[in-house]
């Protein structure tokens, strides 16, 4: 009987250790960087939709990329609707903001963001990526101007 209790406690302890080690959040000393376009200026009279791509990378304090880390991505104007100013995508699937994804084997996630430009449309916002207590941010804005390029 005592042998069964000891084996049970060992199995329970192993489960607790295993479960605790598999945390999907980045450690508090990690960094999140977001690389991509910061601003778009389009002075054209009609509106159009384009795509912007952002590289999100999560690294530990030694600079080693962290794979399989859960991240949450938000942008204030993003909703899953073709009529929205901004739409976030996980691959080709439109997602709500915030959207939850995981980093790949290189500690990276490639974000596609479709955005509306032209026709006098202007908006600005902060892309925020969070994993546990770690936060990374990047500004993205669209403005109307005499320039017509995206």
BELBELKA-V628855 format. One record per residue. RES is the residue in one letter. SS is DSSP state (a for helix, b for strand, c for the rest). D_CENTER is the distance of its C-alpha to the mean C-alpha in whole Angstrom. Layout:
BEGIN
[[RES/SS/D_CENTER] [RES/SS/D_CENTER]]
END
This chain:
BEGIN
[[X/c/51] [X/a/50] [X/a/49] [X/a/47] [X/a/45] [X/a/44] [X/a/43] [X/a/41] [X/a/40] [X/a/39] [X/a/36] [X/a/35] [X/a/34] [X/a/33] [X/a/30] [X/a/29] [X/a/29] [X/a/27] [X/a/25] [X/a/24] [X/a/23] [X/c/20] [X/c/18] [X/c/14] [X/c/13] [X/c/13] [X/c/16] [X/c/17] [X/c/18] [X/c/15] [X/b/13] [X/b/9] [X/b/10] [X/b/9] [X/b/11] [X/c/12] [X/c/15] [X/c/16] [X/b/18] [X/b/20] [X/b/24] [X/b/26] [X/c/29] [X/c/30] [X/c/32] [X/c/30] [X/b/26] [X/b/24] [X/b/21] [X/b/19] [X/b/16] [X/b/13] [X/b/11] [X/b/9] [X/b/9] [X/b/7] [X/b/9] [X/b/10] [X/b/14] [X/c/17] [X/c/19] [X/c/21] [X/c/19] [X/c/18] [X/b/15] [X/c/14] [X/c/14] [X/c/13] [X/c/11] [X/b/9] [X/b/6] [X/b/5] [X/b/3] [X/b/7] [X/c/9] [X/c/13] [X/c/15] [X/b/12] [X/c/15] [X/c/15] [X/c/19] [X/c/20] [X/c/22] [X/c/19] [X/c/18] [X/b/14] [X/b/13] [X/b/9] [X/b/10] [X/b/10] [X/c/12] [X/c/15] [X/b/14] [X/b/13] [X/b/11] [X/c/12] [X/c/10] [X/c/8] [X/b/7] [X/b/7] [X/b/7] [X/b/8] [X/c/9] [X/c/12] [X/c/15] [X/c/15] [X/c/12] [X/b/10] [X/b/7] [X/b/8] [X/b/7] [X/b/10] [X/b/11] [X/b/14] [X/b/16] [X/b/20] [X/b/22] [X/b/26] [X/c/28] [X/c/28] [X/c/25] [X/c/23] [X/b/20] [X/b/17] [X/b/14] [X/b/12] [X/b/8] [X/b/7] [X/b/5] [X/b/7] [X/b/9] [X/c/13] [X/c/14] [X/b/12] [X/b/10] [X/b/9] [X/b/10] [X/b/11] [X/b/13] [X/b/14] [X/b/17] [X/b/20] [X/b/23] [X/c/27] [X/c/29] [X/c/32] [X/c/29] [X/b/29] [X/b/26] [X/c/22]]
END
